[in-house]
Amino acid sequence: MIMSVWLLLLVLLALVEVGCVTAPASPPAISTPRIASTPAPGRVEPPPPVRPAEQVREVTPEARAQAYVELGQALIARGEMAAAATALREALRREPDLLQARSSLGLALYGMGDLDAAGEELRATLHRQPDAVQARLTLAAALVAKQDWEAARLELEHILKSHPDLLQAHYSLGVVRYAQGDLDGAIEAYRRVLAGDPQHQDARYNLALMLKLAHRDGEAAPEFLAAAQAGHARAQYFTGTAYAGGLGVERDLAMAIMWWFRAAQQGVTQAHEALAQLRQVALGRGRRGSADRQAAEQAFRDYRTELWRDFPGLATNGDDTVGGALLRQGRIREAVPMLIREASALSGPAQRLLETLYEQGIEGQLSAHDARILGYLEGAAAEGLRPRTR
């Protein structure tokens, strides 16, 4: 759809240049991106139907400039910031006072990473139109990217004076307050975001992190947990850390393992490292005592036991592993990831099954030398893991 609109706009621009059609009177609005993120695509509407040339009045310079604005905004929506900047500069060459072109050019330059040039265009827009909220939000984003925290704070507070319920501004102000070392201010900003949008999990995670940094673990833990349950990867890691250390919750190593596994599956490196360290404790390596080793071993056993709860209809029939039971039922797609998880939780039977599957495969269902299994075996070898009896 976006491609079709873009092509229509190119046709429109060509027709404008030869005087065949007038451009739409007002361009679509473009939303400003969140702080330090990629600019969000704008809403682009198709141009009106092309009328026969004899029915169209002479095209004005304003109409030509407007067509370039339309094209620039469509290119921003496609993420083609350099091309958008070229089109918008052409609009300004024709109509230097066209504020829509200048504010859109600021957004395109911000997306290109040219923060100084973006700031110049956005300030020029705000000089003539101080209530241009989107332009001021983009300027604040550029200032944050430059780590000009005080200037960004002033812009955001200016917005909030007239738009006190603008959640994006509160969220960005939380970023700035934290960078300035004002934890209480950041906490207040993220609470304002959540009051307006309880499902804003990034704000909830950031709130939990601010509370943790303020040594308010009792308040941080439930916020981390809520974000973790909603699938926030970093929150899952910190929830595991809270359970491992008894920070704001009762200490529970098995729960820590569960949350670290979930975070690791989403690519959180620290979660992988936390699990690896705990495995070393369970194997009796390092300076930990026997009590720590026994606690870690028991936690991994408890975690493996809990995995059966995810398959309430799965009969054990003496199987040592969930993955083995799934294999017996021919559920290969589920069995291999489960065996890897169980082996990573120090299940000797699961690791031996994986080694067999890697060497032999399953005719017609799983090729030998499967890449997923190889990845686990290489990681296990690097950690010095060996098959265990249980």
N, C-alpha and C positions, 0 to 999 in steps of 0.2 A: 504493500500500500504506500509506504513512504517513498519507494523508488518511483511509483507511478506519479505521485504528487510532485516529486523533484523534476521529473521529465516534463510534466505539464508546466511547471514554473519556468523551465528553460525555454519552452515554446512561447510562453507568455512574454518572457523577456525579449526574445527575438522579434516578436510581433510589435512590442512596444517600440523597439529601436527603429522599425520601419514605419511606425505610425499607423498600425492597423488596429490597435486595441488599447483601451485604458486599463491601468492596473487597479486592483481592488482598493477601496478607499482606506481601509485600516488593516494593519497586519495582525496575525494571531499573536496572542501573548506567549511569552517564553518564561518558564519557571526557572528560578535561580537554583543552583545546586546546593546541597548541604556543604557544610564546611569541609574543606580538604577532600572533596569527592569529585568524581567526574560530573560535569554539568548534565542535568537531566534533559532528555529530549523535550522539545516544545511541541505544542499542538499545532499541526499544519493543516489548514483547510485548502481544498482545491480552489483554483481561481474560477471566476464565473465563466459561462460559455462564451466562446469567441464569436463575435458578431461579424457580419460582412463588413469589409473596409468602408464601403460607401455609407454605412449607417453610423460610423464612429467619428466623433469630432477630432480635431487635431490634438495629438498627444502633447501634454504639458511636461515641462522639466520635472515638476513634482510627481507626475505619474511615472516617469522613467525612474526617478529615484526610489519611488515606492516599490517598483518591481524588483529593484536590486535588494531592497530590504526583505521582501518576500523570499527571494532566492537565498539571501544570507541566513535567514531564520530557518529555512528548510535544510540548509547545509549544516547548521548547528544541530538540528534534530538528528542528522545522520552521523554526527560526530566528526565532520570534516571541517575542523576549526580554521585551518589556514585558508581554505577556499572560501569559507564564510567571511573571514576578515577581508579578503580581496573584494568580494561583492559588496560588503557594507562600506568599505572605504570608497568604492565607486559611487554608492548612494550619497555619501557625504561630500564627495567632490561636486556632485550635481546640486545638492541641497545641504549646505554646511550646518543649517539650524535644525535638521531633522533629528529630534531627540531619540526616536525609536531606533534609528540607525546607530546613533552613538552608544546608547545603552547596550544594544545587541553586539556592537563591536567590542565593548568592554567584556561581555560574556565570552565572546569567541577568543579574545586575547587571553583571558583567564584560563580557558580550556587549553590553550597552546602553552601555558606556563610563562607567558610574557607578563609578569605581574606588574611591573612598573608601567608599561604601556596601558594595561587594563585599568590601573588606578587612575591614570590621566583621563581616559575616556569617561570613566564612571564619575569622577569628580566634576568633569565638565557637564555631565548630565545633571548631577545634583545641584550644581551652581544655578542652573536655570529651572530645575524642578526638584526642590528639596524634599517633596513628599513621594518621590519615586522609590518605593520600598524595595522592589526587586533589585534595582540598581545599587541601593545601599547594602542589601544583603550580599550581593556579589562583591562589592568593595570590601565588606568585612571579611569575606572568604579569602580574598586576595591578601588582605593584611594578616590574617591568621597564617596563610601559607608563607608569608615573609617573616613570621614570628614577631610582628609588630603588635604586641599584645595590647598595649595601652590604646593605640589608635583604633584597633578592632573593638575594644571594649566601648569606646566612645560612640562608635557607629552603631553598635548593637543597642546600647542604652538609649540612643536617639530614636531608634525604631520602636523600642518598647514603650517609650513615653506616649506614642500615639497608637500603638498596636500592642497592648499589654498581654494579649492572649496569643501572640504569634509564637507557636511552639518552636519553629526553626530558629528563631532568634534566641530563645531561652536555651536551646540545646547548644548553639554556638557559644553563647555566653558562658555556659558550663565549661567548655573547652578552654576558653580564655581565662576564666577564674582559676582553673586548675594550673594552667601554665604560669600564672602570676603568684602561685603559692597560696591562694585563698581557697582552702578546702571547704570552709563553711559556705562561701559564696557559690562554689561549684555544686555542693550538695543542694542548696536552695534552688539553683537553676534546674537541676535534673528532676527535683521533686515537682517543679512547676510543669515540666514536660509531661511527667507521668500523671499529674492531676488532669491534664487535658487529653492524654492518650495513654491509658494504662497498658496498652499492647506495644508500646515503644521499647523493645527489648534492648536496643543499644543504650538508651537512656537509663534503663534499669541496671544494666551491667556497669555503666559508668558511675551511677549512684553507689552501687555496692563497692566499687573500687575506691571511690572517694571515702566512704565510711571505713573501709579497711585501712586506708592510709592514715585516717584520723584515729586509728586504734579503737574503733567502735564495732568490734567483731560481732557482738550480739545483734546489732542492727544490720550489718553487712550480710551475714549468712542467709537470712530469708530472702534477701534481694538477689543474691547470687543463685540461690536455689530456684527461685521463680524464673529467672532468665535461663538457667540451665534446663529446666523442664520444658521451656519453650524452644529449646534447640540451640541456644547461643553457645558456640564452641568454647570461647574463652571463659564464659561463666561456668561451664561444665568443669573445666580444669580447676578453677578456684573453688568450686564446690567440693571437688575431691580433696583439695588441699585443706579446706576447712574440716572435713571429716577426718583426714589423716592426723591433723594436729589438735582436734577438739576445739576449734576456734569458732565460738558462737554456737556450736552444736556439740552433742555428745560424741566422743571419739568413736569412730567405727571404720576400721581399715577396709572391711569388705565393701562398704559404701564408697569409700575413697577409690578403690580399685574400679568399681563400676563406672563412676563418673570420669575417671581418667581414661578408661577404655573408650567411652563415648567421645570424649574430647580428642583422643588420639585418632579415632576413625574420621574425624573432621580435619585432621592435619595439624593439630596443635603440638608442636615439637616438645614443649615442656611436659606435656602429658606422657609422651613416649618416654622421656627421660625419667619422670617420676616412677613409672612402672618398672623401668629397667633397674633403677636404684632399689626399689622394694624387692625385686626378684633376687638381687644380690644379697640383701639382708636375709631373705628366706633360705638362700643357699648357704648361709653361714659365712659369707665373705665380708671382709671389712672389719671394723672395730666394734660392731654391735655385739651385745651379749646374747646368751642363749634365750633369755626371755623375749628379746626383740625378734630373734629368729623364729621362735615358736609362734609368736603373735602373727608374724608375716605369713608363715606357712598356713596357719589356720585361716587367715583372711583370704588367701587364694583358694583354699578348699571351700570356704563358705561362698565365695563368688561363683565357683564352678557349680556348686549345688544350686544356687539361685538361677543359673541359666536354664535349668529344667522347667522353671516356672513359665518361661516364654513359649513352651510347647506343652500345654496341659493335656493334650490328647496323645502325646508320644509315649508309648510303652517302653520301659527300660529293658525288660527281658534280660537282665544281667549285664547290659552294656555299661561300660565304664564312662563313656562320654556321650554327650548329646549328639555330637557329630557322628559318632559310630552308629547310634540309633537311626539317625537320618540316612546314613549310607545304606543301612539294612533295608530301609523302605524305598531306596532308589531316588532319594531326594538330594541329588548330587549338588545342585546349585546352592542349596542351603547348608549342606554338610561341610563343604570345603571351608567357607568362611568361619563356620562354627568351630571346626577342628583347629583352625589357626588361632582363634580366640582362646580356646581351651588350652592349647599348647603354650600360648603366651602367658597363660595363668598357671604354668608349671604342671600341666597334666602330661605325665609320661606316656600313657596310652594314646593320647591324642597326637603327641609328637611321633610316636612309632607308626601310627596309622598314616600320618602325613608323609613320612619317609617311604612307606610302601607305595602309597598313591603316586608319589613323585617318580619312583622307579618304574612302576608297572602301569599306572593309569587304570581306567576302567573301559573296557572295549565298548566303543560306540557312545560313550558318555563323558569320559574324561581322558584327555591325552596325557601320555607320560611327559614328565619334565614340565609340568604346568608352571607358568610364570609366577602365579600367586604363591604357590607352595615354595618355589625356589626363593622368593623374596623372604618368606618366613625363615627358611632353613639357613640362609645366609646371615640374617639378623641374629638367629639363635647361636650360630657358630661364633659370631663376633662377641657375643655375651658370654660364651663358654658354657652354654646350656647343654645338658645331656639328658636323654630320656630318664625319667624317674619311674619308680614302681607304681606310684599313684598320682 
